[in-house]
Amino acid sequence: MNHSLGIRRDRRNQKRERLYKVIVEAAQGLYKSGPPVSREEYDARERHPESVGALNPELVRHLEPMTKSTGAGITLLQVHFGHDHWLLDKYVETCTTCYAAEEKWNKHLLSPEDDERIARIPEIMEALRGAQIARERWMQEARDEVERI
């Protein structure tokens, strides 16, 4: 009897360890940004004239590294937790918060007016802090979910 309980406990611990790794990898996608796609590469792509990429190319070009990494995170979560798990919905909400902060940061960097850039710093810092809080909250909820297993 004790032997079978030990085996079950070992399997549960192995599953937890695997899911912790998945959560860390998905969370890293929330932090990954990177240099924007080059204008030449971006302009060479074909896209529908009414797509977001055609209507707002600078924003999409700057957000693309983060959308790729979070897309990989979404796939990982779907594979390991299932397509309808609440943790996936929370991850997408967190992605949205991070995208908004990244968008504000990129607009700040592209702003031609120094006075406008300086005036927007508190707003940008608030958005970046909000993204950090959202990431931390998601990580804690994900850890708690794995602990319940």
C-alpha positions, 0 to 999 in steps of 0.5 A, spaced: 500 500 500 505 504 501 509 503 495 503 505 491 502 511 494 509 513 493 508 512 486 502 516 485 506 521 489 512 521 485 507 521 479 504 527 481 510 531 483 513 529 476 507 532 473 507 538 477 514 539 475 513 539 468 507 544 469 511 549 472 516 549 467 511 550 462 508 556 466 515 559 466 516 558 459 509 561 458 511 567 462 517 568 459 513 570 453 510 576 457 517 579 458 520 578 451 520 584 447 526 585 442 528 589 436 522 591 431 522 587 425 526 591 419 522 596 415 524 593 409 522 586 411 515 588 414 514 592 407 516 586 403 510 582 406 503 581 403 497 583 407 490 585 406 489 592 405 484 593 411 488 588 416 491 591 422 498 591 419 496 595 413 492 600 417 498 601 423 504 598 420 509 601 425 505 599 431 505 592 429 512 592 427 514 594 434 509 589 437 511 583 433 516 580 437 512 580 443 506 577 439 510 571 437 513 569 444 506 570 447 503 566 441 508 560 443 506 561 450 498 560 448 500 554 444 504 551 450 498 552 455 493 549 450 497 543 449 498 542 457 492 545 460 487 544 455 484 549 450 478 551 455 482 552 461 481 558 465 489 559 466 489 560 458 484 566 459 487 569 464 494 569 460 490 572 454 488 578 459 495 579 461 498 579 454 493 584 452 495 588 458 502 587 456 501 589 449 498 596 451 504 597 455 509 596 450 504 600 445 505 606 449 512 605 450 513 605 443 509 611 441 513 614 447 520 612 443 517 614 436 514 621 439 518 627 435 517 632 441 521 632 447 516 636 451 510 631 449 515 625 451 516 628 458 509 629 459 507 622 458 512 619 462 508 618 468 502 615 464 508 610 461 510 608 467 503 607 470 502 602 464 509 599 465 507 597 472 500 595 470 503 590 466 508 588 471 503 587 476 499 583 471 505 578 469 506 577 477 498 576 478 498 571 472 504 567 475 502 566 482 495 564 479 498 559 475 503 556 481 497 556 485 493 552 480 499 547 479 499 546 487 492 544 487 494 538 482 
